[in-house]
Amino acid sequence: MDHDDFDQEPIRGLPQALPAGERILWQGAPSVWALARDALKVRWVAAYFVLFFLGSGTARLTEMGVLAAFGGAAFYLVLGAAACALLWVIAWCQAKATVYTITDARVVLRVGAALTMSLQFPYRWIGAADLTLAGDGTGTIALRTLGKTRFSYLLLWPHARPWRFNPPQPALRCIPDAASVARMLAEAAQVQASLPQVEIAQTQPTGATPVPAE
C-alpha cells in the first residue's frame, strides 16, 4: 500500500489552511539536476575521480602497457560513478520532499527529506532577496531576513544560500525559471509593503502600563 508522508497537509506544502483572503501565487521545487550540480557539486566529484583515474593509470605506465595500466585504474571510475549516483539519489529525495510556496503575504518552505519542517516568512520579515541564475534558467532566491528568527545552517541545508553562515539565509534553491519567480516575489512583497501595519496592544486593568504585543 502506498503511503504519503504529507497526506495530512490541508494544502500541499502548507502546514495549515490559508487564512481568508490569502492566495497562493506560485508553488515549486528544486530541479533535481540543478540541485545535484550546484548544491551537491556532482560535476566536481566526477572530475575528482577522473583525475584519480588518469593519475593512477599514468603512474602504472612505467610498469605495464596502456590497456593494463588504465584497466587497473578503472576502479576509480567505478567508485566515482557510485558516488555520483548516490549524490543524484540525495538530490532526488530532497527535491521530492520540498515544496516552496509564495503567497501574496509570505514565503513558505516545506523542506527536509529525513526531518521535515515548514518555515514561514511573512514579507515584513524579509529585508531583501538575492537572485543567482545559472545558464539553463534555474536559480536560487536567497532571503535576507530581518532577525525575527534564527536558523541553523546545517538544519536548513541545502535550502540555504551557500557560505552564508551568520546569519544563514533560507533560499528557494535551484528552481526552474527562477527569474520569473523572483519578479513575482518582488511584486508581491511590494504590494504587501504598501499595506498599513496595525499594532495590537493588550488591554490592561486601569492604572496598569499597556504592554505592546510582540
N, C-alpha and C positions, 0 to 999 in steps of 0.2 A: 504494500500500500504506500502511495506517495505521501510524503509529509512536508508541509510548507511551514518553515520556522516563523514566517511572518503573516500567517493566516489570521492572526488576531488584530492586525492593524486595521483601524477603521477606514483609512485611506492608505494605499500603497506608499510606503516611505515616510509616513507620518505617525507619531505615537498617539495622537488624538485627532478627533474630528476638527475640522476648521471652524473657527468662530464665525458667527453670522457676518456676512459681508466680505469675508476674506476669500480671495480667489487664487487658485494655482495658475501661475503663468508658464511654468516650464518644469519638467522633470527629466532627469537623465542619469547616466552612469559613466564611469571611465571606459574608454576604448581599451580592450584587452591588450592589443598590440602596443598602443601608446604607453600604457601603464608598465608593461614589461620592458619597453625600450627606455623610457625616461625615468621611471621610479626604481625599477629593479636592475637597470643597466645591463640588459641581456646581451646587447652587442659588445659591451666591454668584456663581459665574461667569456663570450665566444672568442673574441680576439685574444684574450689571455691564454686560453687553451691552445689556440692555433699557434701562438708564439712558442709555447712549450713543445708542441709537436715539431715545429721547424727546428728549434734549438736542439732537441734531443736527437732528431734524425740527422742533423748536420754533424753533431758530435760523434755519431756512430760511423760516419763515412770513412774515417781513418782505419776502421777495423773490418768493414764489410761493404758489400755493394749497395747501390742506391735503393733497390727494392727491399732488401733485407733491413737496411738502416731505417728507412721510413716506415716499413711494415712493423718493425718493433716499436716505433714511436707512436703508432696509430692508437695505442691505449689512451693517449691524451685527447684524441679526437672523440673517442667513445665517452670518456669521462666528461668532456666539455659538452657533448650532446645531452648527456644525462642531466648535467647542471642546468643547461638552458631549458630543458623540458620541465624541470622542477620549478624554475622561475616562471615559466609560462603558466603552469598549473596554479601557482600562487596568485599571479595576476588575474587569471580567470576567476578564481574563488573570490578575490577582493572585488572585482567588477560585478560579479553576480550578486554579492551581498550588499552592494552600495546603491543607494538612491539619493541623488541630490535633488532638492526641491526649492524652487524660487516662487514665492507668492508675492502679492502686492504689499505685504507687510514684513516679510522676514525671509531668511535663508535657512533651510533645514538640511542637515547632513545625517542620513542614516548610514552608518559605516561599521565595519568590523566583520571579518569572516568568522572568527572564533568567538570574540567577545563583542556582541552587537550593542551599539549605543546610538542615541539620537542627540544631535547637537543643534540648538536653535539660536539664531542670531537675528533679532529684530534690527531693522535698518538703523535705528538710533544708537545701536551698539557698534556699528561699523563706521570707522573713520574714513577708510578708503579701500579700494580693491585694485589689485595689480594683475594685469593680464600678461601671460607669457605664451607666445604662439610657436608651434612647430611648423615645418614646411608643409605638412599634409593637412593643415587646418585644425588639428587637435591642439589643445592648450590647457593651461592651468589658470584659474582665477583665485588668487590668494586674498583673504580678507584680513585687513588690519583692524583688529578690534580695539575698543577704547578702554580696555582694562576692566570691563564689567565681570569678566570671567577669567579663570586661569586654567590652562590645559597642560598636559604632559605631551611633549613632542613624540615620545615613544608610543603613547596611547593613541595619538592621532595618526601616526604614520600608517600608510603612505599618503593620507589625506591632509598633508601639511606642506607648506612651502619649504623646499629644500634649504638646509643650512640656516634656517631662522629658528633659533632655539629659545631666545629670551627677549620678548615672548614669542612662542611659536605662533604661526599664522595658519589657521584652518584654511583648507583650499578645496575647491572643486577641481579635482586633479584629472588631467588628460582627457577632457571631454571633447567630443566631436563638435565642429562648428563653434569653437569657443568664442570667436569674435562676435557672432550674433548673440550668443548668450550673455556676453559681457555688456553689450549695448542694452539688452533687455533689463539686466540687473541695474545698470546705471539709471535708466529711465524710471524704473520702479522706485529706486531709492530717492531720486529727486522729487517724485510726486509725494512720497511719504514725508520727506523733509519739509515740504511746504505746508503740511497739516499742523495745526496748533497742538501743542503738548499740554495736557491737563494734569496738574499735580493734585493728588488727593491726600488730605491730611486726616489723621484720626481724630475723632471727636473726644474731647477730654471733659471731665467734670468742671464745673465753674471754678475759676481760680487756678486751674492747672495750666501748665505751659503746653501748648499744642506741639506734637511731635510729627514732622512730615513723614509720610510713608516712604519706605525705601523703594 
